[in-house]
Amino acid sequence: WYPDCIACHTVGYGERSGFLSPEATPDLRGVGCEACHGAGSGHSADPPAIRLGKVGSLRCTQCHDYEQSPDFDYNARWKLIEHGK
């Protein structure tokens, strides 16, 4: 709902084939891999050869702080998407 959040909370915002609106591109809503890991076309083409780097909690907590998200619990949210083991 906030303009500052759209870059991380959609896929490909501002790109030719990226998120336009919830109605036009509903499948591109939400946080995707690239929001944290950056561009992933190489990884998609050859996952074993091109690995995505690890990302720490700062990626989320730099915005989801007490002022903007007083109820945000990184550890609880991470359990919903935990991967990379």
C-alpha positions in Angstrom: 0.0 0.0 0.0 3.0 2.3 0.3 5.1 3.6 -2.6 8.4 2.9 -0.8 7.5 -0.8 -0.4 6.5 -1.7 -3.9 10.0 -2.5 -5.2 10.5 -5.3 -2.7 6.9 -6.5 -2.4 6.3 -7.1 -6.1 8.3 -8.8 -8.8 10.0 -6.8 -11.5 8.4 -3.4 -10.7 9.5 -0.8 -13.2 10.7 -3.4 -15.7 9.0 -4.0 -19.0 7.6 -7.4 -18.0 7.2 -6.7 -14.3 4.4 -5.9 -11.9 2.0 -3.2 -13.2 -1.0 -3.5 -10.8 -2.7 -6.1 -8.7 -5.4 -6.4 -11.3 -3.1 -6.5 -14.4 -0.4 -8.7 -13.0 -1.7 -10.5 -9.9 0.9 -13.3 -10.2 3.7 -10.7 -9.7 2.4 -9.6 -6.3 4.4 -10.3 -3.2 8.0 -10.7 -2.3 9.9 -12.8 -4.9 13.4 -14.2 -4.9 14.9 -11.2 -6.7 13.7 -8.8 -4.0 16.3 -10.2 -1.7 18.8 -11.9 -4.0 18.9 -9.6 -7.0 18.6 -10.5 -10.7 18.2 -14.3 -11.1 18.0 -15.0 -14.8 21.4 -16.7 -14.8 20.3 -18.9 -11.8 17.0 -19.7 -13.5 18.9 -20.9 -16.6 21.5 -23.0 -14.7 20.7 -23.3 -11.0 23.6 -25.7 -10.1 26.2 -23.5 -11.8 24.9 -20.1 -10.8 24.0 -19.9 -7.2 22.3 -17.0 -5.5 24.1 -15.4 -2.5 22.9 -15.5 1.0 21.0 -12.6 2.4 20.8 -11.6 6.0 18.0 -10.2 8.1 19.1 -6.6 7.4 17.5 -6.8 3.9 14.1 -6.9 5.7 14.7 -5.1 8.9 16.2 -1.9 7.2 12.5 -1.0 6.4 10.6 -3.3 8.7 11.7 -1.5 11.8 9.7 -0.6 14.9 8.6 2.7 13.5 7.2 1.3 10.2 6.3 -2.3 11.3 6.0 -2.4 15.1 4.7 -6.0 15.0 7.2 -7.4 12.4 9.0 -10.4 13.8 11.8 -11.4 11.4 12.2 -14.9 12.9 8.5 -15.7 12.5 8.4 -14.4 9.0 11.6 -16.2 8.0 10.0 -19.5 9.0 7.4 -18.9 6.3 10.0 -18.8 3.5 13.0 -20.5 5.0 15.2 -22.0 2.2 18.7 -22.4 1.1 19.9 -25.2 3.4 
